[in-house]
């Protein structure tokens, strides 16, 4: 199944001491490189955020104004999406793999998209696949400082429960938790 991808890498990292999340390393791989590996099968990958060295050739852009939030970042990247399906992935979800992306793609069916849901039933709209036309139709308004939930709130989505795919890395403690989890799997 063909798809494009939008990787959101522009967060402020306030709870990480202002560090750029995309550059944070966990077990030798940056959060950006982990996200790019998860969408390795994408035709076009657009990274919305500051430019960084990566393991893959990607398109770069910034939402206007920079820092106006993930909904604005998604909206800014939609002009570069060519495929019917687009994966939207936040850089701070380091446990998502290409296998997770395949599960989302399989779940779309006749819906307007599919997103991961945590064990408590909360949607993770930044770990999702959407029909490009449906997302474009939802993005016809000013998205500066809008929530992603307001952007996709009217879309008919399939939901896939997967706690690992919804674990976000927002604090130094989260980084240590992921490092410890991965160390246990290596043994």
N, C-alpha and C positions, 0 to 999 in steps of 0.2 A: 504494500500500500504506500503510495507516495504522499509526502507531506513536506511542508516547510516548518521552520521553527523560529520563534521569537524567544530569546533568552534575556531576561530582565536582570541587569547587573549594575543598576544605578543607585541602589539604596545607600543611605548615609552611614550605616553601621554604627549608629549612636550607642547602642548597648554593647558594642565591641570596641569601645574607646575611640570611635571615629574612624576605625580602620575600614578600608575599602573591602567589602565582603568578597568581591571577586578574587582578590589576591590572597585571601586566607588559605593556608595550606593545612590539609588534614592528611596525615600519613603520606606526605610527599607529593600530593596533588592539590592544586588550587581548586577552590569552589567553582571557578569558571571552567577549568578543564574537566571537572566532573560533570558539569551541566552539558558541556559540548560532547562529551562521550555518550551521554544519555540520548542525545539527538543526532548521533553519528549518521543515521540513515536519512536525515533530512536532505532535501534537494538544495534549499537555500536556508542559511542560518543568519538571522539578524540579531546582533547583540546591541541592546539599548543600554548604554552606559559609557563610562570613560574607556578609552582604548587601552588594551593590555596585550602583552605577548601571549599567544595562544598556541595550542597544538593543532589548530585547524584554521583554514582560511574562512573568514566570516565577513559579513557586512557589518559596519558600525554606524550608529547614529545616536543622537540624543533627543529626548523629548524637549519641547519648547513650552515654557522655559525649563531648563535642566533642573531636576529635583521636584518636578510637579506631580510625581507619583506614578505608580505602576499602570493605572488606567491610561494616563496620558502617554506612557511609554508604549503600551500596546497599540494605541491609536496611531502613534507616530510610525510604527513599523508596518502597519497594514498595507501601505502603498507598495511595499517591496515583496509582499506575499503573492505567489503565483499559483500555488496548489489549492485544491478545494479544501484540504484540511491543514490546519496550522496548530502545532504544539506551542503552548505558552508555558514557559518554565522559569521560575525564579532561581537565581543563582544560589540562594541560601537553602536549597533542598538537596543536600549532598548524598542522600541515600538512594535517590532515583537513578535507575539504570535503564538501558535500552529495553530490557525485558518489561519494565514498568510501562514504558512508552508504548510498547506493543500491546499491552493489556488495555490501555486507553483507546488505542486505535481500533482494536477489536470490539470494544464496548460501544462505539458510536452508533452503529447500526443506522436507523433512520432518524436518529435524534440530531439536534443542532450541535452536539458536542458530548464530551464525557470528562468528568473530573474525579480526582481522588477525594475520598472522604476519610476522616480519621475515625478511630474507634468510638468516639462520642457523637458521631454523625455530623461533624462540621465539614463543610466543603472546603477544598483547597483549590480555588480558582486559578492559582498560579502553578498548578501541576495538572494541566488539562490539555485536551485537544478540542478544537472548535471548528465548525464549518466556517470557512473564511467569509462567505457572503453573509452569514448570520451575524458574525462578529462585526463586520463592516456596517451592517444595518444598525447594530446597537451602538456603534461608535460615531454616529452622525452629529453628536453634540459636543460642546466644549468639555474636554475631559481633564482639564487642569484641576488637580486636587480632588478629583472624583475617586470614589472607591471602585475597585475592580468588581466588587459584588454588585454595585449599582450598574456597572457596564454590562454584566452578564446575567443580571437578575431575572430577566424575562425569557432567557433562552431555555429551551427544553433539553435538559442534560441527562445523560446516563450517569450513574454514580457507582464508583468502584471503591469498596472499602479496602484500605491499605495503610496501616499505621506507619510503616517505614517511609513510604513515599510522602507522607505529610510532616515528617519530622524536620522542622526548620532550625537553622543554625543562627541564632541571634545573639548569643552570649558566649563568653569564654568557657563557661560550664558546658554549653552545648557542644562546643568543639571537643572538649575532653571526653564527653559522653560518647560521641561518635568514634573518636580514636579508640576508646576502650571497647566499644562494640565490635569494631573491625578487628582489633587485636584478638578478641575471643574467637572470631570466625576463622582466623588464620591458623590457630592451634589445632 
